[in-house]
Amino acid sequence: MDYQKILEDIYQEILPFASIGRQADYIPALAKTDPDQFGMCLKTVTGETYEIMQSDTRFSIQSIAKVFALAMGLSLKGEDLWKNVGKEPSGTAFNSMIQLEMEKGMPRNPFINAGAIVIADLLLSELEDAEAGFLGFIRALAGNDTIDYNMEVAISERENGYLNAAIANLLKYYGTISNDIEKVLMFYFKMCSVEMSCRELANAFLAFTNHTSFEYAGYRLSSSRIKRLNAVMQTCGFYDEAGEFSYLVGLPGKSGVGGGIVAIHPLRYSVAVWSPRLNSKGNSVMGIKALELLTTYTQESIF
């Protein structure tokens, strides 16, 4: 499979979509991002790397970080993790409170904001230094010790994170989180602020692609548990557009409002794409189109 030519052909075909959508300007620090950027990187489990455009430009990974947090949580707590968060698609916006209140503080899944805040609380309870531990885990997955939090983004999100603060307070009211609300929120915003490139993300997600063994920075997951994590990405990784992504692309994946998307073809490759312009659901316009074309050109998906 000539993946390099496929990536180059994909880029030419998606150029008409380059001006559609807008970056996540409700977060002031992200509003500064040049929206007219694009990067894509595909890494195979056998070690080949294929990339185009700004594949080595770092950006705020935002909700993609929730996959790393879930992997850590599963390693630490196993099936007990699911006592405070579900595995079902939400069918509502990633920052919606309506469902959370109706279901008495039990988030539908770990990838909506409420669920990720619950996982952040779990990590704070289980780890002596959750912030250092989270960063160390990502660095180990990506093989790069220079990956870091962007405090400008984290502070910007905290200063404007009224809805997330309301979600955290509702979770605290129902007893779903146990730590100090401000501490949980700041850790959550720091997780989302982590900056990585497409190349680094594709490398990090190889661990979830080649699920025959998983041990990084002291965290271990069985092959069976990694496959289940992939299943949650498939059904919940794109909020209320998860069904559309499955229909168009047919790969497990996770998006972030920084414009990044990572997807995997189990036992074959991981692929990361970045374009800051988002659709109304908060997913990258060019990113989704690029991945749709990838599985169309290769005629390979999990289905």
Backbone hydrogen bonds, N-H to C=O, Kabsch-Sander energy under -0.5 kcal/mol:
donor,donor_aa,acceptor,acceptor_aa,energy
3,Y,1,M,-1.7
6,I,2,D,-1.9
7,L,3,Y,-2.7
8,E,4,Q,-2.1
9,D,5,K,-2.7
10,I,6,I,-2.5
11,Y,7,L,-2.2
12,Q,8,E,-1.6
13,E,9,D,-1.9
14,I,10,I,-1.9
15,L,11,Y,-0.7
15,L,12,Q,-0.5
17,F,14,I,-2.3
18,A,15,L,-2.0
20,I,17,F,-1.6
22,R,278,L,-1.2
24,A,257,V,-0.6
25,D,23,Q,-2.4
27,I,24,A,-1.4
30,L,27,I,-1.3
31,A,27,I,-1.6
32,K,28,P,-0.7
32,K,29,A,-0.5
33,T,30,L,-1.6
37,Q,35,P,-1.1
39,G,274,W,-1.9
40,M,52,I,-1.6
41,C,272,A,-2.7
42,L,50,Y,-3.3
43,K,270,S,-2.8
44,T,48,E,-2.3
45,V,268,R,-2.4
47,G,44,T,-1.7
50,Y,42,L,-2.7
52,I,40,M,-2.2
54,Q,38,F,-2.6
55,S,53,M,-1.9
57,T,54,Q,-1.2
59,F,196,M,-2.1
61,I,59,F,-0.5
61,I,194,V,-3.0
62,Q,192,C,-2.1
64,I,61,I,-2.1
65,A,62,Q,-2.0
66,K,63,S,-1.4
67,V,64,I,-1.5
68,F,64,I,-0.7
69,A,65,A,-2.1
70,L,66,K,-2.2
71,A,67,V,-2.3
72,M,68,F,-2.1
73,G,69,A,-2.5
74,L,70,L,-2.8
75,S,71,A,-1.9
76,L,72,M,-2.2
77,K,73,G,-2.9
78,G,74,L,-1.8
80,D,77,K,-1.5
81,L,78,G,-1.7
82,W,79,E,-1.3
83,K,80,D,-1.8
84,N,81,L,-1.3
86,G,107,P,-2.7
88,E,108,R,-1.7
96,S,93,A,-1.8
101,E,97,M,-2.3
102,M,98,I,-2.1
103,E,99,Q,-2.1
104,K,101,E,-1.5
105,G,100,L,-2.7
106,M,103,E,-0.8
112,I,109,N,-0.7
113,N,94,F,-2.4
116,A,112,I,-2.4
117,I,113,N,-2.2
118,V,114,A,-1.7
119,I,115,G,-1.9
120,A,116,A,-2.4
121,D,117,I,-2.1
122,L,118,V,-2.1
123,L,119,I,-2.4
124,L,120,A,-2.1
125,S,121,D,-1.8
126,E,122,L,-2.1
127,L,123,L,-2.2
133,G,129,D,-2.5
134,F,130,A,-2.8
135,L,131,E,-1.8
136,G,132,A,-2.5
137,F,133,G,-2.0
138,I,134,F,-2.0
139,R,135,L,-2.5
140,A,136,G,-2.0
141,L,137,F,-2.2
142,A,138,I,-2.7
143,G,139,R,-1.7
144,N,139,R,-1.6
147,I,144,N,-0.9
148,D,195,E,-0.5
151,M,149,Y,-0.7
154,A,150,N,-2.3
155,I,151,M,-2.7
156,S,152,E,-2.1
157,E,153,V,-2.5
158,R,154,A,-2.2
159,E,155,I,-2.8
160,N,156,S,-1.0
161,G,158,R,-0.9
162,Y,160,N,-1.0
165,A,161,G,-2.2
166,A,162,Y,-2.1
167,I,163,L,-2.3
168,A,164,N,-2.6
169,N,165,A,-2.2
170,L,166,A,-2.2
171,L,167,I,-2.5
172,K,168,A,-2.3
173,Y,169,N,-2.3
174,Y,170,L,-1.8
175,G,172,K,-0.9
176,T,171,L,-2.5
177,I,171,L,-0.7
184,V,180,D,-2.4
185,L,181,I,-2.8
186,M,182,E,-2.4
187,F,183,K,-1.9
188,Y,184,V,-2.5
189,F,185,L,-2.8
190,K,186,M,-2.0
191,M,187,F,-2.5
192,C,188,Y,-2.0
193,S,189,F,-1.2
194,V,190,K,-0.7
194,V,191,M,-1.1
195,E,148,D,-2.1
196,M,59,F,-2.1
199,R,55,S,-2.4
201,L,197,S,-2.7
202,A,198,C,-2.8
203,N,199,R,-1.8
204,A,200,E,-2.5
205,F,201,L,-2.5
206,L,202,A,-0.6
206,L,203,N,-0.8
207,A,204,A,-1.1
208,F,205,F,-0.9
209,T,205,F,-1.0
210,N,206,L,-2.9
211,H,209,T,-1.3
213,S,210,N,-0.9
216,Y,219,Y,-2.1
219,Y,216,Y,-2.6
221,L,214,F,-1.8
226,I,222,S,-2.1
227,K,223,S,-2.2
228,R,224,S,-1.6
229,L,225,R,-2.2
230,N,226,I,-2.3
231,A,227,K,-1.6
232,V,228,R,-1.8
233,M,229,L,-2.0
234,Q,230,N,-2.3
235,T,231,A,-2.0
236,C,232,V,-2.5
237,G,233,M,-1.9
239,Y,236,C,-1.2
241,E,238,F,-2.2
242,A,239,Y,-1.3
245,F,241,E,-2.3
246,S,242,A,-2.3
247,Y,243,G,-2.2
248,L,244,E,-2.6
249,V,245,F,-3.2
250,G,245,F,-1.3
254,K,262,V,-2.5
255,S,237,G,-1.6
256,G,260,G,-1.9
259,G,256,G,-2.0
261,I,273,V,-2.4
262,V,254,K,-2.5
263,A,271,V,-2.8
264,I,252,P,-2.2
265,H,269,Y,-3.4
267,L,209,T,-2.1
268,R,265,H,-2.7
269,Y,265,H,-1.6
270,S,43,K,-2.5
271,V,263,A,-2.9
272,A,41,C,-2.8
273,V,261,I,-2.6
274,W,39,G,-2.7
275,S,259,G,-2.0
277,R,35,P,-0.6
278,L,22,R,-2.0
279,N,283,N,-2.8
282,G,279,N,-1.7
285,V,277,R,-2.3
288,I,284,S,-2.2
289,K,285,V,-1.8
290,A,286,M,-2.7
291,L,287,G,-2.0
292,E,288,I,-2.3
293,L,289,K,-2.3
294,L,290,A,-1.9
295,T,291,L,-2.0
296,T,292,E,-1.5
297,Y,293,L,-3.4
298,T,294,L,-2.3
299,Q,295,T,-0.9
300,E,295,T,-0.7
302,I,250,G,-2.5
